């Protein structure tokens, strides 16, 4: 289901987070990954009436990806309708992800990796999979800022709010603030399928800022152990 503006901000962010993590996972397995409007260019004509959140194409087959907030009847009816259409398309399958059981984005992420681990994973991907790295860096950045300033980051915040906090507490300088805003614009374009090429400069600035916060978090934990 395409993410609706009527949903709660937390649920919208959880769905966006789920898509980001899925894209990273699929790209690491060698799949091409299309999101939002970009899915229209790869859907076969028989499935053109569908509007999946994403499509993954790779050696393992073709997958429609649907992110749902809950297992409510309305969502299940939509899923069943998609499955019915896919029966006529050999080689295509449906991957449905539900996020209603997750209370917040931090829980969604930390069940898989700590912010420091996310930063390290993003760094490992930066040269070979820059798009996936950029998405992962943003996830790591919010988690790291939460650990550095827990009293300030108690709920999901927008990327611009995150940048404001980084600037206010001198985690970034004015030049880095401007570059982070550019990286945020690119990240949003990637998330909505409006861009497929990643600016290496955006990845580099994210690597620098995230790496700095990761070191602060590691040093703080070492001092308290």
Backbone as CSV, one residue per row, in Angstrom:
resi,resn,N_x,N_y,N_z,CA_x,CA_y,CA_z,C_x,C_y,C_z
1,UNK,0.848,-1.186,0.000,0.000,0.000,0.000,0.880,1.231,0.000
2,UNK,0.643,2.121,-0.919,1.394,3.368,-0.923,1.139,4.103,0.381
3,UNK,2.190,4.659,0.952,2.085,5.304,2.253,1.138,6.500,2.175
4,UNK,0.153,6.542,3.043,-0.881,7.565,3.011,-0.587,8.665,4.015
5,UNK,-0.889,9.891,3.657,-0.640,11.022,4.543,-1.555,11.022,5.751
6,UNK,-2.676,10.266,5.701,-3.603,10.231,6.819,-3.106,9.338,7.950
7,UNK,-2.068,8.542,7.699,-1.526,7.686,8.735,-0.775,8.526,9.763
8,UNK,-0.580,7.954,10.963,0.174,8.662,11.983,1.613,8.832,11.519
9,UNK,2.269,9.933,11.949,3.663,10.145,11.553,4.563,8.987,11.930
10,UNK,4.313,8.362,13.113,5.148,7.253,13.540,4.996,6.070,12.604
11,UNK,3.754,5.740,12.226,3.520,4.606,11.343,4.107,4.854,9.966
12,UNK,3.964,6.075,9.465,4.547,6.414,8.169,6.057,6.213,8.219
13,UNK,6.673,6.639,9.300,8.117,6.512,9.406,8.537,5.050,9.534
14,UNK,7.760,4.251,10.233,8.052,2.827,10.338,7.985,2.158,8.971
15,UNK,6.994,2.524,8.171,6.867,1.942,6.845,8.039,2.364,5.963
16,UNK,8.429,3.639,6.086,9.577,4.122,5.318,10.848,3.392,5.743
17,UNK,10.985,3.189,7.034,12.144,2.480,7.564,12.186,1.045,7.043
18,UNK,11.018,0.396,7.025,10.958,-0.968,6.517,11.406,-1.034,5.065
19,UNK,10.964,-0.075,4.258,11.378,-0.031,2.850,12.877,0.174,2.718
20,UNK,13.427,1.062,3.523,14.865,1.305,3.466,15.653,0.036,3.769
21,UNK,15.245,-0.653,4.820,15.958,-1.876,5.209,15.819,-2.957,4.153
22,UNK,14.631,-3.057,3.561,14.435,-4.038,2.499,15.302,-3.726,1.288
23,UNK,15.374,-2.456,0.914,16.198,-2.087,-0.232,17.653,-2.468,0.004
24,UNK,18.144,-2.187,1.187,19.522,-2.541,1.514,19.735,-4.045,1.378
25,UNK,18.805,-4.824,1.938,18.940,-6.280,1.904,18.890,-6.823,0.477
26,UNK,17.941,-6.329,-0.309,17.817,-6.823,-1.683,19.029,-6.435,-2.526
27,UNK,19.487,-5.213,-2.394,20.633,-4.772,-3.204,21.893,-5.544,-2.842
28,UNK,22.036,-5.896,-1.597,23.199,-6.698,-1.195,23.144,-8.087,-1.815
29,UNK,21.953,-8.546,-2.148,21.798,-9.852,-2.793,21.849,-9.745,-4.314
30,UNK,22.137,-8.554,-4.819,22.294,-8.373,-6.256,21.020,-8.022,-7.000
31,UNK,19.951,-7.689,-6.291,18.680,-7.348,-6.926,18.674,-5.879,-7.351
32,UNK,17.924,-5.593,-8.394,17.574,-4.212,-8.708,16.346,-3.882,-7.869
33,UNK,16.271,-2.661,-7.371,15.186,-2.298,-6.461,14.546,-1.011,-6.929
34,UNK,13.234,-1.038,-7.118,12.491,0.120,-7.608,11.434,0.488,-6.584
35,UNK,11.303,1.801,-6.326,10.352,2.280,-5.338,9.418,3.316,-5.925
36,UNK,8.216,3.421,-5.348,7.283,4.466,-5.742,6.958,4.470,-7.220
37,UNK,7.037,5.644,-7.834,6.670,5.792,-9.244,7.566,4.972,-10.165
38,UNK,8.777,4.686,-9.744,9.707,3.933,-10.588,9.230,2.502,-10.845
39,UNK,8.318,1.995,-10.002,7.841,0.624,-10.202,7.042,0.489,-11.499
40,UNK,6.460,1.588,-11.959,5.619,1.517,-13.156,6.405,1.084,-14.387
41,UNK,7.688,1.429,-14.406,8.503,1.135,-15.592,8.871,-0.336,-15.711
42,UNK,8.703,-1.121,-14.649,9.111,-2.527,-14.693,7.951,-3.496,-14.487
43,UNK,6.759,-2.987,-14.259,5.596,-3.869,-14.110,5.142,-4.391,-15.474
44,UNK,4.894,-5.705,-15.607,4.320,-6.205,-16.855,2.910,-5.657,-17.040
45,UNK,2.440,-5.633,-18.263,1.140,-5.026,-18.558,0.013,-5.659,-17.749
46,UNK,0.099,-6.962,-17.524,-0.969,-7.648,-16.797,-1.057,-7.218,-15.336
47,UNK,0.000,-6.585,-14.830,0.008,-6.137,-13.439,-0.010,-4.611,-13.323
48,UNK,-0.287,-3.935,-14.414,-0.198,-2.476,-14.453,-1.215,-1.777,-13.542
49,UNK,-2.250,-2.506,-13.126,-3.248,-1.901,-12.245,-2.773,-1.845,-10.791
50,UNK,-1.675,-2.520,-10.491,-1.165,-2.569,-9.129,-0.237,-1.389,-8.835
51,UNK,-0.199,-0.991,-7.594,0.696,0.090,-7.167,1.488,-0.372,-5.947
52,UNK,2.426,-1.273,-6.138,3.201,-1.777,-5.002,4.119,-0.701,-4.451
53,UNK,4.537,-0.892,-3.216,5.476,0.051,-2.618,6.855,-0.070,-3.254
54,UNK,7.192,-1.279,-3.692,8.495,-1.486,-4.313,8.463,-2.761,-5.151
55,UNK,9.468,-2.889,-6.010,9.661,-4.096,-6.811,11.137,-4.454,-6.751
56,UNK,11.418,-5.743,-6.563,12.795,-6.238,-6.572,12.941,-7.233,-7.719
57,UNK,13.956,-7.035,-8.547,14.208,-7.908,-9.690,15.615,-8.483,-9.573
58,UNK,15.700,-9.809,-9.631,17.014,-10.427,-9.513,17.007,-11.865,-9.952
59,UNK,18.135,-12.530,-9.723,18.275,-13.919,-10.154,17.265,-14.832,-9.471
60,UNK,16.820,-14.441,-8.287,15.863,-15.265,-7.562,14.433,-15.056,-7.983
61,UNK,14.192,-14.168,-8.948,12.842,-13.916,-9.428,12.453,-12.457,-9.293
62,UNK,11.181,-12.204,-9.506,10.640,-10.841,-9.442,9.647,-10.761,-8.285
63,UNK,9.783,-9.750,-7.472,8.936,-9.640,-6.282,8.246,-8.285,-6.202
64,UNK,6.955,-8.334,-5.919,6.222,-7.132,-5.538,6.338,-7.019,-4.024
65,UNK,6.609,-5.827,-3.540,6.771,-5.621,-2.105,5.694,-4.664,-1.619
66,UNK,4.971,-5.106,-0.625,3.856,-4.334,-0.079,4.087,-4.129,1.414
67,UNK,4.098,-2.868,1.842,4.260,-2.538,3.255,2.897,-2.161,3.821
68,UNK,2.445,-2.894,4.831,1.139,-2.629,5.430,1.294,-2.292,6.901
69,UNK,0.446,-1.377,7.355,0.514,-0.970,8.745,-0.021,-2.023,9.700
70,UNK,-0.976,-2.846,9.236,-1.556,-3.851,10.122,-2.147,-4.976,9.297
71,UNK,-2.611,-6.000,9.999,-3.239,-7.148,9.341,-4.760,-7.004,9.299
72,UNK,-5.238,-5.778,9.288,-6.681,-5.536,9.257,-7.285,-6.079,7.972
73,UNK,-8.578,-6.289,8.000,-9.284,-6.909,6.876,-9.019,-6.179,5.571
74,UNK,-9.026,-4.863,5.604,-8.833,-4.097,4.382,-7.486,-4.420,3.745
75,UNK,-6.453,-4.512,4.572,-5.143,-4.843,4.056,-5.099,-6.252,3.502
76,UNK,-5.748,-7.181,4.190,-5.745,-8.569,3.738,-6.486,-8.723,2.414
77,UNK,-7.547,-7.982,2.232,-8.279,-8.040,0.968,-7.389,-7.557,-0.175
78,UNK,-6.628,-6.512,0.082,-5.720,-5.991,-0.942,-4.650,-7.030,-1.284
79,UNK,-4.123,-7.668,-0.252,-3.086,-8.680,-0.465,-3.634,-9.845,-1.275
80,UNK,-4.832,-10.286,-0.937,-5.424,-11.408,-1.670,-5.654,-11.047,-3.134
81,UNK,-6.057,-9.803,-3.392,-6.250,-9.373,-4.767,-4.941,-9.373,-5.544
82,UNK,-3.858,-8.981,-4.903,-2.548,-8.984,-5.551,-2.095,-10.415,-5.829
83,UNK,-2.294,-11.286,-4.863,-1.892,-12.685,-5.054,-2.646,-13.315,-6.228
84,UNK,-3.906,-12.965,-6.363,-4.710,-13.517,-7.451,-4.157,-13.102,-8.804
85,UNK,-3.789,-11.833,-8.940,-3.209,-11.364,-10.197,-1.858,-12.015,-10.469
86,UNK,-1.085,-12.224,-9.430,0.248,-12.795,-9.600,0.206,-14.255,-10.040
87,UNK,-0.897,-14.925,-9.795,-1.024,-16.317,-10.243,-0.919,-16.433,-11.757
88,UNK,-1.225,-15.350,-12.449,-1.186,-15.357,-13.920,0.181,-14.932,-14.450
89,UNK,1.100,-14.626,-13.551,2.428,-14.156,-13.956,3.504,-15.052,-13.351
90,UNK,3.903,-16.120,-14.051,4.957,-17.007,-13.533,6.247,-16.217,-13.273
91,UNK,6.901,-16.546,-12.188,8.157,-15.879,-11.864,7.999,-14.685,-10.950
92,UNK,6.748,-14.273,-10.703,6.495,-13.146,-9.804,5.924,-13.662,-8.488
93,UNK,6.332,-13.040,-7.392,5.762,-13.381,-6.088,5.592,-12.118,-5.257
94,UNK,4.900,-12.261,-4.140,4.562,-11.113,-3.298,5.248,-11.227,-1.944
95,UNK,5.862,-10.158,-1.521,6.469,-10.075,-0.195,5.722,-8.995,0.585
96,UNK,4.995,-9.405,1.620,4.202,-8.471,2.430,4.878,-8.281,3.783
97,UNK,5.068,-7.020,4.163,5.691,-6.694,5.451,4.695,-5.885,6.276
98,UNK,4.411,-6.350,7.495,3.516,-5.640,8.416,4.348,-4.955,9.496
99,UNK,3.991,-3.724,9.821,4.774,-2.996,10.819,3.949,-2.570,12.027
100,UNK,2.700,-3.018,12.143,1.839,-2.540,13.218,2.274,-3.006,14.596
101,UNK,3.032,-4.101,14.669,3.473,-4.583,15.974,4.636,-3.779,16.524
102,UNK,5.261,-2.969,15.676,6.444,-2.211,16.090,6.013,-0.884,16.692
103,UNK,6.500,-0.563,17.888,6.066,0.645,18.580,6.775,1.898,18.075
104,UNK,8.024,1.775,17.664,8.755,2.951,17.189,9.903,2.525,16.291
105,UNK,10.452,3.482,15.587,11.510,3.186,14.632,12.750,2.631,15.316
106,UNK,13.064,3.135,16.510,14.246,2.651,17.195,14.134,1.154,17.479
107,UNK,12.931,0.715,17.889,12.723,-0.703,18.145,12.907,-1.499,16.866
108,UNK,12.369,-0.981,15.766,12.480,-1.685,14.491,13.948,-1.898,14.123
109,UNK,14.754,-0.873,14.388,16.165,-0.949,14.015,16.979,-1.765,15.008
110,UNK,16.821,-1.508,16.298,17.691,-2.149,17.264,17.418,-3.632,17.410
111,UNK,16.258,-4.105,16.978,16.029,-5.541,16.973,16.974,-6.221,15.980
112,UNK,17.522,-5.445,15.051,18.408,-5.996,14.043,19.866,-5.601,14.287
113,UNK,20.107,-4.339,14.592,21.469,-3.862,14.754,21.474,-2.627,15.644
114,UNK,22.586,-2.432,16.356,22.759,-1.200,17.111,23.116,-0.097,16.131
115,UNK,22.941,1.183,16.526,23.312,2.283,15.626,24.769,2.223,15.188
116,UNK,25.665,1.826,16.102,27.078,1.719,15.733,27.271,0.621,14.682
117,UNK,26.578,-0.498,14.850,26.676,-1.572,13.866,26.108,-1.152,12.517
118,UNK,25.025,-0.373,12.554,24.451,0.139,11.314,25.453,1.043,10.603
119,UNK,26.152,1.877,11.378,27.153,2.762,10.792,28.267,1.966,10.138
120,UNK,28.697,0.903,10.793,29.766,0.065,10.248,29.291,-0.665,8.992
121,UNK,28.041,-1.105,9.005,27.493,-1.783,7.823,27.390,-0.813,6.655
122,UNK,26.952,0.403,6.929,26.854,1.417,5.874,28.225,1.708,5.282
123,UNK,29.232,1.812,6.139,30.590,2.082,5.667,31.072,0.958,4.744
124,UNK,30.752,-0.280,5.109,31.171,-1.422,4.292,30.500,-1.415,2.918
125,UNK,29.308,-0.811,2.843,28.560,-0.775,1.585,28.872,0.448,0.732
126,UNK,29.550,1.444,1.303,29.650,2.757,0.663,30.300,2.743,-0.714
127,UNK,31.266,1.876,-0.947,31.941,1.850,-2.243,31.203,1.010,-3.281
128,UNK,30.622,-0.105,-2.847,29.974,-1.016,-3.797,28.480,-0.763,-3.962
129,UNK,27.818,-0.305,-2.914,26.371,-0.058,-2.953,26.069,1.302,-2.315
130,UNK,26.468,2.403,-2.968,26.313,3.727,-2.353,24.871,4.101,-2.034
131,UNK,23.939,3.660,-2.858,22.530,3.993,-2.596,22.075,3.353,-1.290
132,UNK,22.351,2.065,-1.144,21.981,1.372,0.088,22.718,1.968,1.276
133,UNK,23.966,2.357,1.083,24.754,2.946,2.167,24.140,4.253,2.632
134,UNK,23.698,5.085,1.693,23.117,6.372,2.065,21.871,6.178,2.923
135,UNK,21.006,5.249,2.536,19.800,4.977,3.311,20.158,4.473,4.707
136,UNK,21.152,3.607,4.760,21.538,3.030,6.046,22.214,4.062,6.942
137,UNK,22.989,4.959,6.344,23.619,6.029,7.122,22.560,6.886,7.831
138,UNK,21.455,7.185,7.147,20.408,8.001,7.778,19.795,7.270,8.966
139,UNK,19.580,5.962,8.821,19.040,5.190,9.937,20.016,5.196,11.104
140,UNK,21.300,5.028,10.788,22.321,5.028,11.834,22.413,6.390,12.514
141,UNK,22.301,7.457,11.724,22.476,8.804,12.266,21.436,9.128,13.330
142,UNK,20.186,8.803,13.069,19.163,9.105,14.077,19.379,8.276,15.331
143,UNK,19.734,6.999,15.154,19.987,6.160,16.318,21.164,6.650,17.143
144,UNK,22.223,7.089,16.476,23.397,7.597,17.175,23.094,8.896,17.917
145,UNK,22.339,9.782,17.269,21.982,11.034,17.928,21.118,10.763,19.150
146,UNK,20.247,9.768,19.063,19.416,9.398,20.211,20.294,8.962,21.380
147,UNK,21.378,8.237,21.087,22.256,7.780,22.159,23.103,8.923,22.715
148,UNK,23.466,9.863,21.859,24.253,11.019,22.315,23.415,12.013,23.111
149,UNK,22.171,12.216,22.677,21.288,13.211,23.302,19.907,12.600,23.550
150,UNK,19.801,11.605,24.431,18.516,10.906,24.640,17.382,11.813,25.094
151,UNK,17.701,12.873,25.831,16.650,13.776,26.311,16.051,14.597,25.182
152,UNK,16.796,14.786,24.101,16.334,15.607,22.982,15.599,14.791,21.938
153,UNK,15.991,13.537,21.764,15.430,12.715,20.693,14.644,11.577,21.322
154,UNK,13.420,11.870,21.733,12.593,10.884,22.409,11.495,10.323,21.514
155,UNK,11.413,10.826,20.302,10.386,10.359,19.372,10.921,10.528,17.952
156,UNK,10.299,9.863,16.965,10.782,10.031,15.586,10.767,11.494,15.170
157,UNK,11.840,11.931,14.497,11.922,13.307,14.026,12.239,13.309,12.538
158,UNK,11.953,14.421,11.891,12.241,14.532,10.470,13.748,14.699,10.263
159,UNK,14.167,14.531,9.023,15.587,14.689,8.729,16.055,16.124,8.993
160,UNK,15.226,17.105,8.648,15.614,18.496,8.882,15.700,18.808,10.372
161,UNK,14.796,18.241,11.158,14.869,18.424,12.607,16.133,17.778,13.162
162,UNK,16.469,16.631,12.629,17.678,15.946,13.050,18.910,16.808,12.766
163,UNK,18.945,17.398,11.580,20.069,18.259,11.193,20.135,19.479,12.110
164,UNK,18.972,20.024,12.465,18.937,21.181,13.374,19.543,20.835,14.733
165,UNK,19.210,19.652,15.244,19.758,19.229,16.535,21.265,19.042,16.436
166,UNK,21.722,18.411,15.359,23.161,18.222,15.160,23.886,19.562,15.151
167,UNK,23.290,20.547,14.495,23.891,21.873,14.386,23.859,22.598,15.738
168,UNK,22.739,22.537,16.413,22.575,23.249,17.687,23.558,22.772,18.751
169,UNK,23.896,21.483,18.704,24.797,20.924,19.711,26.210,20.701,19.169
170,UNK,26.504,21.411,18.072,27.869,21.463,17.519,28.431,20.109,17.099
171,UNK,27.544,19.222,16.663,28.034,17.965,16.090,28.451,18.155,14.630
172,UNK,27.954,19.225,14.005,28.327,19.534,12.624,28.608,21.024,12.511
173,UNK,29.411,21.404,11.509,29.639,22.821,11.250,28.675,23.302,10.166
174,UNK,28.752,24.583,9.821,27.791,25.154,8.876,27.904,24.515,7.493
175,UNK,29.116,24.192,7.067,29.304,23.553,5.769,28.690,22.162,5.757
176,UNK,28.906,21.405,6.824,28.344,20.049,6.919,26.827,20.109,7.002
177,UNK,26.305,21.122,7.687,24.841,21.282,7.771,24.245,21.423,6.373
178,UNK,24.862,22.255,5.530,24.366,22.456,4.169,24.462,21.168,3.359
179,UNK,25.555,20.443,3.527,25.731,19.191,2.789,24.742,18.131,3.258
180,UNK,24.447,18.114,4.557,23.468,17.156,5.075,22.079,17.444,4.522
181,UNK,21.742,18.716,4.367,20.441,19.061,3.788,20.362,18.562,2.337
182,UNK,21.460,18.682,1.628,21.486,18.177,0.247,21.352,16.651,0.233
183,UNK,22.005,16.008,1.180,21.913,14.554,1.290,20.499,14.123,1.663
184,UNK,19.829,14.935,2.495,18.450,14.623,2.881,17.518,14.716,1.687
185,UNK,17.724,15.729,0.842,16.910,15.870,-0.371,17.101,14.667,-1.285
186,UNK,18.326,14.230,-1.437,18.613,13.064,-2.271,18.001,11.807,-1.675
187,UNK,18.104,11.667,-0.359,17.538,10.489,0.299,16.025,10.409,0.073
188,UNK,15.340,11.547,0.163,13.898,11.568,-0.068,13.569,11.214,-1.514
189,UNK,14.371,11.698,-2.443,14.154,11.366,-3.853,14.326,9.871,-4.086
190,UNK,15.335,9.280,-3.467,15.557,7.842,-3.595,14.389,7.060,-3.011
191,UNK,13.900,7.522,-1.864,12.815,6.815,-1.185,11.535,6.793,-1.998
192,UNK,11.318,7.813,-2.831,10.094,7.892,-3.619,10.303,7.496,-5.074
193,UNK,11.440,6.878,-5.342,11.687,6.387,-6.690,11.965,7.475,-7.700
194,UNK,12.292,8.676,-7.242,12.509,9.803,-8.155,13.953,9.937,-8.603
195,UNK,14.835,9.101,-8.059,16.242,9.162,-8.459,16.873,7.794,-8.290
196,UNK,17.825,7.476,-9.145,18.513,6.192,-9.061,20.022,6.354,-8.947
197,UNK,20.514,7.567,-9.166,21.943,7.821,-9.103,22.271,8.541,-7.800
198,UNK,23.253,8.021,-7.071,23.628,8.604,-5.791,24.884,9.454,-5.950
199,UNK,24.824,10.668,-5.452,25.970,11.569,-5.441,26.973,11.052,-4.403
200,UNK,28.189,10.742,-4.846,29.181,10.209,-3.912,29.514,11.220,-2.824
201,UNK,29.341,12.508,-3.123,29.588,13.531,-2.114,28.619,13.420,-0.957
202,UNK,27.358,13.064,-1.263,26.356,12.894,-0.213,26.712,11.720,0.680
203,UNK,27.202,10.640,0.072,27.611,9.473,0.848,28.812,9.820,1.724
204,UNK,29.731,10.606,1.179,30.937,10.965,1.918,30.620,11.808,3.144
205,UNK,29.715,12.784,3.005,29.384,13.624,4.156,28.660,12.817,5.224
206,UNK,27.800,11.902,4.798,27.122,11.048,5.764,28.124,10.159,6.486
207,UNK,29.089,9.628,5.736,30.110,8.771,6.343,30.902,9.534,7.402
208,UNK,31.233,10.785,7.099,32.016,11.598,8.022,31.256,11.899,9.311
209,UNK,30.018,12.366,9.173,29.233,12.749,10.349,28.847,11.522,11.167
210,UNK,28.388,10.482,10.495,27.992,9.260,11.204,29.205,8.630,11.898
211,UNK,30.338,8.619,11.207,31.543,8.059,11.815,31.948,8.798,13.078
212,UNK,31.803,10.113,13.060,32.153,10.935,14.220,31.248,10.615,15.402
213,UNK,29.929,10.534,15.157,28.998,10.226,16.248,29.182,8.798,16.754
214,UNK,29.501,7.884,15.848,29.722,6.500,16.264,30.915,6.411,17.216
215,UNK,31.950,7.187,16.949,33.116,7.201,17.833,32.758,7.777,19.198
216,UNK,31.936,8.823,19.208,31.508,9.407,20.485,30.734,8.373,21.317
217,UNK,29.823,7.654,20.647,29.024,6.659,21.341,29.917,5.542,21.878
218,UNK,30.862,5.069,21.074,31.747,3.990,21.507,32.619,4.423,22.679
219,UNK,33.127,5.654,22.625,33.959,6.148,23.714,33.168,6.307,25.008
220,UNK,31.922,6.788,24.876,31.057,6.964,26.046,30.761,5.627,26.701
221,UNK,30.476,4.617,25.880,30.173,3.286,26.432,31.404,2.676,27.078
222,UNK,32.567,2.896,26.471,33.798,2.344,27.049,34.099,2.976,28.396
223,UNK,33.799,4.265,28.529,34.078,4.973,29.779,33.167,4.545,30.918
224,UNK,31.986,4.032,30.576,31.021,3.641,31.606,31.071,2.157,31.937
225,UNK,31.855,1.424,31.191,31.929,-0.039,31.440,32.959,-0.368,32.513
